[in-house]
Amino acid sequence: MRSILERFFPGRRVKRPVFTCYLRENGPIAYEVDLFASSPRDRADAMVSSELAWAWKSPTRDWTQLTRISLSAFLADVGAGVLLVATDAELPTDLTDAVVANWIRRFSRIQPAPLAAVISVTAGNQLLFVQQHASEPVNRLLDEWGLDKGAAARKSYARLGPRNLEALVEKL
């Protein structure tokens, strides 16, 4: 049975956002999705409004908490590439590469860590890393962004190669 839109507009298909989910047996999974190329302010606004605490690092800026006040600086940095981390609790004021690297290692091994999500933005590549059974605040944010996890194309996590979460630690 054809959809109503196809009946009224033959030959046109309704396009859903296309993104990929990289799955693995244990540990965090990755979504390769356009988060900031289009509507970056809306996506970042949703992050600030979420129950998660976010911080980012760019090539020209040390770890900075994402707030309404720092939002314009974040949007200016996104184009050059950023690494974002989210926690369910308040972020420490003295966030360092060593602290984040330790969090990512523990998050990758499904060990207790304050991380709820990690986003890597590089030229032409945006990856969102979350646990397979993400926390409710993460799931609410994905819903706010309009990401239907069931609509994602699925690939093996191993296909990420050097773009995987564990490799991010080496770049800090």
Protein Blocks (a to p, Z undefined) as FASTA:
>chain_A
ZZfklmmmghiacddddddddddfbdcddddddfklgoklmmmmmmmmmmbdcddddfkb
ccddddfklmmmmmmmmmnopaddddfbdcdfkbcfklmmmmmmmmmnopacfbfbdcdd
dehiacddddfbacfklmmmmmmnopafklpccddfklnmmmbmklmmmmZZ
